[in-house]
Amino acid sequence: MTRVQEVRTYLRSRGRGTTGLADRYVAVFGIAMIVAVAGQPVSGVLAGLAAPVDPARVGAGAALLAVAVAGFLAAARMAGPLFVPPADASWLLLTPLHRRSLLSRTARMLGLVALVAGLLLGVALLAVLGAPDQLVWRVLGALVLGVSATVGGMALAVLGQSSQTWQFWLTATVAALLVVAVVAVSGQLRTVLAVTAGAPLTAVAAAVAGAVAVSGMLAGRAWMSLDRIPSRDLVTASTRAGHVADATVGLDPSVFTWIAEDTHWRSRTLVSRRWPKPPAPPALAWTEWVRVARRPGRLAVIAATAPLPAVLAQAGASPTAFGFAVLGGALAVAATAVSGARRDADNPALARLMGVGLRPGLAARAALPALLSGAWAAAALALNVPDGGAGMWWVFGPLMAPALAAGALRMARRRPIDHSLPVIETGAGAVPTGVLLWAVAGADLAALGCLPALTALTSPSADLGPYLLAQGVTGVAVLLGYLWRARAAKG
């Protein structure tokens, strides 16, 4: 056998049966039901896009779109993006079979992902720029532009996997999108965006034709480059995809964290250096400080995401959405500095060999996530000052830090999902209790500890004194309560 189709036909004949008419009917019927259910909400959203757009919000919306496209490209680059199933990677990938035919199935799947992402991007683009006239044609133009951008970006990621030259262009594109986001949110592109929003249909058609031509060229180059992708990169991406598939099937999202950690350290050379001589609990937490210091790129990304809640508010988000954006972002920042607590919970026997009590160890480990999350929240609040408060909103950041650290530690030490718990029947469908309890663990503690700050953000007041006092007391009380009730993991 020298053709991929022959090999797959042979394997299919030895395994499960071929796809029958009933299977195709079920697939088509499922797609039709999805279209029927989503048709009415989508048509309502598109009809609402004909309303006039506030010019003051166009820059912030364009910045969010640029950040979203940059995140899409970064995610595609991180994922591979091309890979094959682990079984195929273990033997078919190293055989004389035609490489392009072997990767064609994954390439088609990536095209489908880019298509869906492009449709969403097109709707978001139309929501930012609006449709002053000819709604149908502008909707079609925005959708085609969005699909062209995502298909071209995915093709660029595939080309970057096969060539270091294209990898440079992919990095340059992500950097350019971030620069455009900064310029757009500063208001420098307001005139350009206003002209773009009111462009005639002929200009829109020309832009669509150019975008389709560029994305088609990139897609063709990416298809021809499938034969040149190194086997080492494909095996690495396939192994990563296999781990992600196992975690998804097993409904254990915590595995994703271990995948990222193992991938990072697998490509590093560990060195031995003299450690300082602090007391026992700070010495246990010192590894986290060293880990953060050795990864300045992550700190730069954390600092760069601080303006996002302010941009979201400028784009028209409600005060409630802004408050929860600050809380969610700060909690995510705190969760980046609790890998030591996660490893202690995963291997309690090794943690006991350290000779440090559970509560002193957790108290020492809470310092770094509190520092990072408090600084991030203070910066996010300082960049978007609500009405009143005399510019003292940033003080909520340090006062929220203890509660955020407690929530991040609880997230790191939570147990795997208990799938034996009952399922709750609701009007929106069945909700598995185990998944729900796992998802809210840590977030509930952070929300409880930051309740005064959330109240002040959702209903801005000129007198912040009582809210600041309540936040200071609540944040410390939540952290102390968590440390007091902490229990060692069994093992």
Secondary structure, DSSP 8 states (H G I E B T S, - for coil): --SHHHHHHHHHHHSS----HHHHHHHHHHHHHHHHHHHHHHHHHHHHTTS---HHHHHHHHHHHHHHHHHHHHHHHHH-S----HHHHHHTTTSSS-HHHHHHHHHHHHHHHHHHHHHHHHHHHHHHH--SS-HHHHHHHHHHHHHHHHHHHHHHHHHHHH-HHHHHHHHHHHHHHHHHHHHHHTTTTHHHHHHHHT--HHHHHHHHHHHHHHHHHHHHHHHHGGGGS-HHHHHHHHHHHHHHHHHHHTT-THHHHHHHHHHHHHT------------HHHHHHHHHHHHHHT-HHHHHHHHHTTTHHHHHHHTT--HHHHHHHHHHHHHHHHHTT-HHHHHHHH-HHHHHHTT--HHHHHHHHTHHHHHHHHHHHHHHHHTS--SSGGG-GGGHHHHHHHHHHHHHHHHHH-----TTS-EEEETTEEEEHHHHHHHHTTHHHHHHHTHHHHHHHHS--S--HHHHHHHHHHHHHHHHHHHHH------
